[in-house]
Amino acid sequence: MTRGIVITGTDTGIGKTVFSAGLAGLLDGFYWKPVQSGLDEETDSEIVARLSGLPAGRVLPEVYRLSMPLSPHRSAEIDGVAIEAAKLSLPDLPGPLIIEGAGGLMVPLNRQTKFIDIFTQWQLPVILCARTALGTINHTLLSIEALRARSIPLVGVAFIGEEMADSQRTIAEFGNVRELGRLPHLDPLTSATLRDAMAANFDLSSVAGIE
């Protein structure tokens, strides 16, 4: 069994936390957000705890909890904290672990290290979450190139938003990547509606090694 899978995105605010919650619940696994920037509103871990349907204890505590909703490197500097990559070691768990990054691949953790550098060290499979809205082709293809340039295993792309069939097809063809499915915007967004949408739109057999 694969120890875990990384959920990253082409940008911030695209819905990867909701997708992570849905996938963690679908796999009956664990969730971990190593670095949380911004504490004034509901954190990503709190969102996952509310939406995933996982029992207590399956959402792991963050290693770094930073006050400001900024890039981790800057939020840490404001808090007087130094993010150390060595502290982001993978936990040993009895089930699949969903790990969510912050923002996109090139988001800095400190003045020397970006998230993609950590992903390179981990060598875990990655699911790339992408919007379906205008601009997604460029952002997604650039992210795919960055992952492959570092030999990070890419499971495929999970689209989030309203269907844009041509954009999704274009990314799959130019990126030579699997389209894993599409998570539509849900209203209302609840644990039940998310679970049903994940089951209807994503095939677990395509997420190799996580079952």
JOZIMO-V14585 format. One line per field, one symbol per residue. ss: DSSP state (H for helix, E for strand, - for the rest). burial: # if it has 9 or more other C-alpha atoms within 8 Angstrom, else .. Layout:
ss->???
burial->???
This chain:
ss->---EEEEEE------HHHHHHHHHHHH--EEE--EEE------HHHHHHHH-------E----EEE-----HHHHHHHH-----HHH---------EEEEEEEE---E-----EHHHHHHHH--EEEEEEE----HHHHHHHHHHHHHH----EEEEEEE----HHHHHHHHHH----EEEEE-------HHHHHHHHHHH--HHH-----
burial->..#########..#.########################...###.###.##.#...###.#..#####.#######.....#............##########.####..####.###...#########...##.###.##..##...##########.....##.###..#.#.######......#.###.###.###...#..##
